[in-house]
Amino acid sequence: MSTLPEVQREALALTEADRLALARELLESCEVQPAKEAQQAWESELGRRLEEVEAGVADGRPSVDVFREIDQKFGWDT
């Protein structure tokens, strides 16, 4: 069995599209299926947020900054 660092190294060598597909599959494998009402609420919220982004009124930050902040907050930064 591969170690986590080995898997991470191999995953980072994938194309961006493949990394995104892998990330989605990994996240979905960890999620419990939400209730129908919760799913509808999330879809509504995502639609609202997308409209804000497309209208140019959303405040965005580069994902690398967000992930760095999370890593630091939880002590995962190396």
C-alpha positions in Angstrom: 0.0 0.0 0.0 1.3 3.5 -0.8 2.0 6.1 1.9 0.2 9.4 2.0 3.3 11.3 0.8 3.6 9.0 -2.1 0.0 9.4 -3.1 0.2 13.2 -2.7 3.3 13.3 -4.9 1.7 11.2 -7.6 -1.6 13.2 -7.4 0.3 16.5 -7.8 1.9 15.2 -10.9 -1.5 14.8 -12.6 -3.0 17.4 -14.9 -5.2 20.0 -13.4 -8.3 18.4 -14.8 -7.3 15.1 -13.4 -6.5 16.6 -10.0 -9.9 18.3 -9.9 -11.7 15.0 -10.9 -9.7 13.2 -8.1 -10.5 15.8 -5.6 -14.2 15.6 -6.4 -14.2 11.8 -6.2 -12.4 11.9 -2.8 -14.8 14.5 -1.4 -17.8 12.6 -2.6 -16.5 9.4 -1.0 -16.5 11.1 2.4 -19.8 12.7 2.3 -23.1 11.4 3.6 -25.9 12.1 1.2 -27.8 15.2 2.5 -31.5 15.3 2.9 -33.4 16.6 -0.1 -34.2 19.9 1.5 -30.6 20.5 2.4 -29.5 19.6 -1.1 -32.0 22.1 -2.5 -30.8 24.8 -0.1 -27.2 24.3 -1.1 -28.1 24.4 -4.8 -30.0 27.7 -4.2 -27.0 29.1 -2.2 -24.6 28.1 -4.9 -26.7 29.7 -7.6 -26.9 32.9 -5.5 -23.1 32.9 -5.1 -22.5 32.2 -8.8 -24.7 35.2 -9.7 -22.6 37.4 -7.4 -19.4 36.2 -9.0 -20.8 36.7 -12.5 -22.1 40.2 -11.6 -18.6 41.1 -10.2 -19.9 41.9 -6.7 -18.4 38.9 -4.9 -15.2 39.4 -2.9 -12.9 36.6 -3.9 -9.5 35.5 -2.8 -7.0 33.2 -4.5 -7.5 29.6 -3.3 -3.8 29.3 -2.4 -4.2 32.0 0.2 -7.3 30.4 1.6 -5.7 27.0 1.9 -2.5 28.5 3.4 -4.7 30.2 6.0 -6.5 27.0 6.8 -3.2 25.1 7.0 -1.8 27.7 9.5 -5.0 27.8 11.6 -5.0 24.0 12.1 -1.2 23.6 12.3 -1.0 21.7 9.1 1.6 24.0 7.5 5.0 22.4 7.1 
